[in-house]
Amino acid sequence: MTVEPDAGHRIDLVVNRHRVRVIHGGITIADTLAALTLVETGNPDVFYFPRADVNMARLERSTRTEACPHKGEASFYHLRTEDGRIEDAAWSYEAPLDAVRGIKAYLAFHAERVDRIDQTS
């Protein structure tokens, strides 16, 4: 699926055929063979994980939201770890715009707030 809201901006949502994992503090937070990769002009690629493949018991809903003109309103989640809480470590578009509706019920993680996000074959 490709979104082209203007000539200078593009979003591609690609089915990822690899195993993708989020690991923090030696604990696997998410592990999937059904990730989506969102490729957006001017931004690094982002892996979106189906909620069924995320340890949701480790996530706590944040009060933070953020509007994106291309995807809709993002809701954020804190990551609970043995060492404390990592603020707004993950986000989700629970009611994404039609052009990116494929990411509904998926979560993404800030790569700089977790130890690793791995993609393997």
N, C-alpha and C positions, 0 to 999 in steps of 0.2 A: 504494500500500500504506500503510495506517495502523496504527500501533501505539498502543494505549491501555492501558499497564500499570496506571495508576491514573487517577482522575478529574482530577488536576491536571497530568498529563503526557501529551504527545501527540507522535508522530513521524509525519511524512508523507514518503514517498519518491516524488519526482516525476520523470518523464522530462523532461529539459531539451531543448527543441527549438532552442536557440541554440548558437552557436559559443562555447566557453569556453576560455580560454587562461591559462596561468601563465607569466609573463615575469619573469626576474631577470637583472640585469646585461646587459640587451639581448638575452638568449638565451631562446628559447622552450623551456620545460621540458615543458609539456604543451599539447596543442592537440586539441580534440575537438568533434565534433558529436553525441556520444553520452553527455554527462554526465548524472549523476543529481543532483538537488538534494534534500538532506536538510533538512527543516524540522522543528525540534524546539523544544518549549516552553522558553522561557527562554534560548535560544541563537540566535546569528545563523545564517542559512542557510549551508549548507556544500555546495560542489560536489564531487562524487566523479567521478574520471576513470578510464575503463578503462585498465588497464596498457598495452594496445597503443598508446594515444595519449599515453603518458608516456615521456620520454627516460630510461629506467631506468639507462642508463650514468652518469647524473648523480647517482643515488641510492645511498646506502650504508646497509645495515641497521644500525640502532642496537640497543643492548642494552635500551633502554627499552621497557617495556610499561605499559599502563594499563587497568584494568578499568572498564567502564561497565555499570551494571546494566540498561541498556536496549538496548545494542548488542553487548556481549561484550568481549573483550580486544583492545585496539588494539596494533599493532606499529608502531614509529616508524622513520623513515628520515632520515638526514642528506642535505642537498643539497650536492654538490660544485660549487664555482664557481671561476672564475679567481682570485678574491680569498680563497679559503679555503673552509672547510666551515661550513655553517649547520646547527647542531645541531637535530635532531628537527623538521625543516621540514615533513615529510609523515607521514601515518599511513595504516594500512590495517587493516581487520577481516578477517583471513584465515579466521576461522571464526566469522562473526557469528551472533548468536542468530537463530532461525528467523523471527522477526517482521521482521527487516531483512536477510534473506539476500540481497536484491538488491544489496547493496554489496560482496559477496564479490568479490575480484579487482579492486576499485577502490581508488584512492588519493585522499586529500584533502590539501590544503596549508593550513598556517597562513597566513592573509592577512597577518599582521603580520611574517612572516619572509621574505616574497618581495616584490619590487618591486610587482608587479601581478597581480591575477586579474581578467581582463576577460570580460564576457559581452556579445556583440554579436548582432545579428540575422542 
